[in-house]
């Protein structure tokens, strides 16, 4: 969960293989990799920035198309003046508040919906 100075968090719009949704950056942990290292690596791959990783804020699972996914969420910040460069497959990004996200009509990924439930019980 990449936060800006207004405490809004970064959402990426995925437009790949017929999937169009807004989601938080993330990905899979590789064998022998810690959760923290995977989070930093995935953010570098998806937004082109080496982030400053913060605290763990929660974890959860969800099932999509008969596949179970496990999520661990951390806070992160981007160094000042860093420029976001999206990985292919993403076509837009924006920062949103939890309140705005709760009231949005955007199509959110299942993982982002789970995060929203943790942030706003």
Secondary structure, DSSP 8 states (H G I E B T S, - for coil): -EE-TTS-EEEEEEEETTEEEEE-S-----TT--HHHHHHHHHHHHHS--EEEEEEEEEEEEEETTEEEEEEEEEEEE-TT------TTEEEEEEE-HHHHHT--S-B-HHHHHHHHHH--
